[in-house]
């Protein structure tokens, strides 16, 4: 089949019957009509339609090596520098459309599947059949243009003990039965973003296993349909309050619902099991397969687009109310410019230093990407702060679009800007409001800060995984010099 249209995506959603709990209601049909999911589904449908748009098709697609159909470019296994650049161009095309506010577009998990499909050496350490299965699943996802989400970490109940120890081992998703035809999973996991509108759920290793025999039931990698029997999603309350795209310009389009996943004895057939047991390999799932590198390559490309958006928004605000000549405003704009250019430099540098894996997959340089993913979560917290500083009380003086009908003259006179009419200034500041103050904005900040996990733990992992011996040796050599 190859690339889907937006309508095909929506039709598939309405044909599915997931178990979604949201705001006291269980939703299992007609998802595209439900107010909590409708707008997000339409936004994702737009992404699918972009694959067919002549203006973006070349960037978003390539020709399938098996079917000859056009498929999404995030499934392209990179063998050359040109392949990496092509993958980046595809990610950037979708990221520019969402201005980086969609964190779980299909290319994110597609990147993981692409790396895993090429990691034969990794899977040979356990059983080559796992590599064969995930390669087949990768081709299935590629040829059917699937949207997958994933769930990764144990529920946040008692973080002082491991997942295998919480509630006597009965809390975290685990294998409770192994059968000749598959396995049974029971328990829960966090945090499946866009789960309500996804085709598939990827349940990949949490990578925080201790490697003990007790961890074996928690060590697995599988894929299941989003509406598998006995699978339930506990969804958070929507952050879109029902306003139109003028009054809630970001939330009305990009509110990606997050969910806790409950496995109530969910059956997974053998062909969808990609790892079973082997805690040590589960801990190396992302690093040794290259999945972490390709996923982070996608993320850094997306966050560059988001940084550019905030630079553009701040620049528009400055010009709109005539503050762009003030030195403290220029200092803030300079900060945003630095962030944009550093992000762009990091992603290109990672590509320039790419190295071939043992299986012939060209992977972007991990240390550079790792620096980017440790850097961005912290600097991105400044973005809404800068917008609030520039707009100040203007963010609290914002009539809605409906008020234009009854107070149009007052709005035109008293809420105009230096370079904008009153209605134009309101529209701009509504966007600033949704990007910096609302619940949607707060969730975005939290999401980016913890995207890859606890920043402190990430920093420790970066220090422990970085080869510092060459630079230490230089210091020792210098100390030993006569001159």
N, C-alpha and C positions, 0 to 999 in steps of 0.2 A: 504493500500500500504506500509506504513512504510518508512524506509530510502530510499532516492532517490540516483541514481547514478549521476555522473557529467553530463553524456550525457542527462539524463532525465531533469536535471536542465536547460541545454542549450536549449534543445528542447522546454521546457515550455517558456523560454525567447523569443525565436523566434516566438512562437505562440501568444505572447501578443502584444498589440499595444498601449503602453503608449505615451503620448505627451511630448517629451523631447526637450527642447530648449537648444542648445549648440553651441557656436561659430558661431552664425548667421544661424544656420540650425535647422530645425525641424526634429527630428528622431522619427519614430513610428513603424519601423519594422526592422527585421534582425539585432537586437542589437548585437548579438554575432559576427557580421562581421564589425561593426563600429569601427574605430580605437580608439575612446574615451572610449569604453566600452569593447572591445574584451578581452584585457589582464586581466582586473579585473574579467570578467565573467569566464575566464579559471581558474583563481586562486580560485574562489569560487567553481567551478566545482571540483577542486582538493579536497577541503574540504569535499564535498559530497562523492567523491570516497573513501576518507579515512575511511568513515563509513563501507565500504565493504572490506577494506584491513584487512587480518587476523592479521597483526601486530598492528592495532589500533582499530579494531572493538569492542573488549571487553571494551576498555576505553571509547569509544564514544557512545555506545548504551546500551539499556536495553530492556526487553521484554514488549511490550504494555499490560496493564491490560485489555484492551477491545478486541483487535484484535489478540494478540499473536504474532504480527510482531515485528521485531526489530525497535525501534524508537530511536531518539537522546536522550542521557542521560540528556540533559538540561531540558527535560520535566519531569524528575523524581521529584515528590513531596517529599521533604525530611521529613522523619519521625524519622530517627535515625542519630547518628553521622556518621555511615557508609555511609548513603545516601549523606550527605554533602561532605564527602571525595570523593565519587564517582562522584558527580557533579564537584568538583574541578579537579579531574583527567581528566574528559572529556574536560573541558575548557582548561586545561593546554596542552592537546594533540594538539588542534587546535592552541593555542597560541604559542607553540614551533615551529610549522610549519611556522607561519608568524612572529615569533620573536616579537610578540606583536604589530606589525605595522597595523594589521587589527582591527579596533575598533568596527566594526558593524557586526561581524560574527553572525550567527543565534542564538547562545546560549545567546546573550545579551537580545534580546526581548523575546526569549523563557523563560528566567528566570522571566521576568515580568508576562507573561501569566500564568506560573506555580504558582506563588504566588497568583495571582488574582483568579485563578480557585479554590484555596483552602480557599478563604477569605469569607466564607458564612456570618459570623457575620457582616462584614463591609457592604455588599450589603443589608443585611436585614434592615439596618437603612433607606434605601430609598424605595426599592422595590425588593423583592427576585428574581423577574424575571430577573433583571440585572445580578445577580450572576449565574442564570441558563444559560443565554445567553453566558456569558463569559466562563463558564465551557464548553459549547458546542463548542464554538469557539476554546478554548484551545485544545480540543480533535480533532477538524478539523485540526488545525495547526500541532499537533503531528502526526496524522495518515497520513498526506500528506507531512510532512517534509518541511514545508514552510519557506522561508526566508522573514522576515518582517523587515521593517524599521519603524521609527516613526518620527513625527514632533511635536514640543513641544511649542516653544515660538513665540510671536508676531514678526512681521518684525521690524527691527531696524530703526525706522523712528524718533520717538520722545519719548525717554525714560523718559522724565520728567513727562509724564502722563501715566495712565494705558492703557492697550490695548483697553478697552471699550471706551476710550476717543479719540483715535487716528483717525484723519480724520473723526471726528464726529461719531465715532463708526463704520465706513464703511471699515476699513483697516484689522483688525484682523479677522481670520476665526471665524464665528459665525453662529448660527442657524437663518435663515431668514424665515423659514416656517416649521410648524409642521403639518404633515398629518396623516391620520389614518394608513397608511402603512409605515411611516418613516419620515425623516426630510430632509431639504434642507440646505446645508452649502455654504456660500459665504465668500470670503476674502482670506487671505494668512497666512502662517506660515513658520517659519524656524525650523530646518535645517535638512533636510532629507538626511542623509548620506547613500550611496549605493542605493539610490532610483531608479536609472535607471535599476538595475538588480534585484530588489526585487520582490517578488510575491505579497506582501500585504503592505499597509500603515496603521499603527496604529496611530490614532489621539487621543492622551491621554491628560488629563488635564495639563495645564501649571503650576498649583500650586501657582500662584502669584495673584489669584483673591482676591478681597477685601471682598467678601461675601455679597455684596449689591444686591438689586433686579436688578440693571443695569448690573450685571455680569452674570445673568442667561443665556442669549443667548450664552455666551462664555464658559459655563460650560457643557462639554459633553465629552464622551469617545466613540469612534467608531472605526471600522475597515473597510477598503474598499480595493477592488482589485487595484493593482498598475496602471491598465489601465482603471479605471472607467471613464465613459463618463464625459466630461467637467472638468477633472482633469488635471492640467498642472504642469510641473516641469521646473524651470529656473535653469539650471545646471551651475556650475562654469567651467571655462576653465581647461582642464586637466593639471596636473603637470608633466605628462609623456610626454617628448618631442619627442617621436618616436624612441629613442635609444634602443639598444638591452639590454639584461640582464647583459652584461658585463659593458656597459657604464652607464646604469641607473638601477642598480640591484634591488633597492627598488621600485622606481617609476614605472618601467616596470611591476611589479607584484602587487603592493599593493596600487595603487592610487585609493582610495575610493571617487568617485565623490560625492560632496555635492550639495544639491539643495534647493531652495525656492519652497514651494508648493503653488499653486494657485487653489483655489476652486471656480469655476465659476458656482454656483448653482448646486453643486454636490448632488445627491440623495443618501441617506443611508437608506436601509430598516431596519425595526424594529429589526430583528434578529441580526443585527450587531451594535446595539446601547447598550452600557454597562453602561451608566450613562447619565442622561438628567436633567439639572438644578442642584440643590443642590451644590452651590459654596463651602460650608463648607466641603462637602465630597470630592469634586474635589481637594481642597487644601490638604486633608489628603490621597489622592489616593495612594501615594507611601509609606508613613510611616505606615498607619494603616492596609494596606493589606499585608505588608511584601515584596511588589514588590521592594522597594528601597533596602532592605537587600539582596535579592537574586541577583539583578542586580549588586550591588556593590561587592558582593562576586565574581561574574564573572569578574568584572573590575579589582579588586585587583589581582586576579590570572593572568589575562592577563598582567598587568603592571609589575608583578614580572618577567615574561618571557622577557619583554622588557628590564628591568633593567639588567637581565642576559646577554642579547645580547650586551648591551653597555659595560658591564664588559669584555665580551669575545672579542669584537672588540678592545677595548683599550689595552687589554693584547696582542693581536696579533700584533697590531701596535708597541707596545713597544718592543716586541721580534724581529720584522721584521727589525727595524732600530737601534737596540742596545741601546735603551734609558731606558729600564726597570730597570736598576740599579740606575738611578738618583733619588735623594731623592724627588724632586718635582713631579716626575712621580709616584713614589710609594705612595706619599700622595694622588694623584688623584685616583690611583687604590684602595687605602684603602677606599676612599670616596665611590666609586662604590660598593665595597664589603659590606660596611655598609648598603647601600641602598638596595642591594639584600637581605641581611639577615633580615633587619627590615621589608621589605615587606613580606617575607616568614613568619616571626614571627607573623605579624599582621593577616594574613589570617588564620593561624592555631589557633591563640588565639581567633579569632572571632568564629571559629567552636567549640573550647573547651568550650566557654561560651554560646553556643547556648541555646535558651529557646523555649519552645513550645508555639505556638500561641493559642488563644481560640479555633481555629478550628483544632488543632492537627498537625499543620505544624511546623517543627523544623527550626527556623530561626537563622542564625548566629548573634552574638552579635552586635547590631547596633552601640553602642558607639565606639567600636574598629574599625569597618568598616568606620565609619564617620571620625575617626582620620586618617585612611589611605587615604581616599579620599580628605581630607584637606591637607595632607602632600605631597602626590605624585605630584600633579600639579606643586608645587614649586621646589621640588628637581629634577624633571625630566628636568627642564630647564638647569640644569648643564650638562646633558649628552652630547649634541652636543658641548657645550663649551669646555668640556674636550677633546673631539676628535679633535677639531680645535687646541687646545693648543698642543697636542701631535704631530699632523701631520705638523702643521705650514705651511711653504711655499710648502711643499710636496703636499698639496691639489691643488696647482696651477700649478703643473708640471706633468700633467697627459694626455699623448697621448691617443687616443681612440683605441679600438680594431682593427679598420681598419688600423691604423698606423703600426701595427706589420708586415703587408705585405710589407711595403715600407721602414721601418726604424727599422727592427727587430734587426739588429746588434747593432745599437746605443742604443736601448732600453735595450737590454740584458747587455750591458757594463755599461751604465751611470745611469740606473734607477734601478739597482739591490738593494737589501737590505742585511742586515747582514745574514739573514737566508732564503731569498727568491730570486728567479730569477727576472729579470726585468719584464717579463710578469706577474709573480705572484704578485709582489709588486704593479704593476699598478691595478690589479684586486682588491687587498685589499684596496688600497687607493681610488679607484672608489666607493667602498662600503662606506668607511668613508666619502667621499664627499657627497654621496646621503643621508647619515645619519646626516650630520651636516651643510651643506651649501646650498643645492639646495632648490628650491621652495617646493619640497616634504618635505624636512626636516623642513622648516619653518612652513608648514601647520601642521606637526606632533606636533611641539612645541605648536602652538596655540591651536590645538585640545585638547591636554592633559591639558593645562593650564585652559581652559574653559570647560572641559568635563562635569562637573556637574554644571556649572554656574560661576558667578562672585565669585572669591575666597574670596573677602571681605564680600560679602553677605553670603557666605557659612560659613565663620568664625563666623559671627554674629548668624547664625542659630545654629551652634554647641554650642556656649556659652549659648544661650537661651534654648536649648533643653537638656543640660547636667545637671544632678542632682549634684550640687556642695554643697548642704547642709551638707552631711556627713563630708566632709573635712573642711568645715567652722566650723562645730560643734566641730571638734577636736581642732581647733585653739582656740575657745572660752573656751573649757575645759582645755586646757593647761594654758591659761592665768588665769584661776580661781584656779589653783593648789597652795597648800601651798609650796610644794617642787617639 
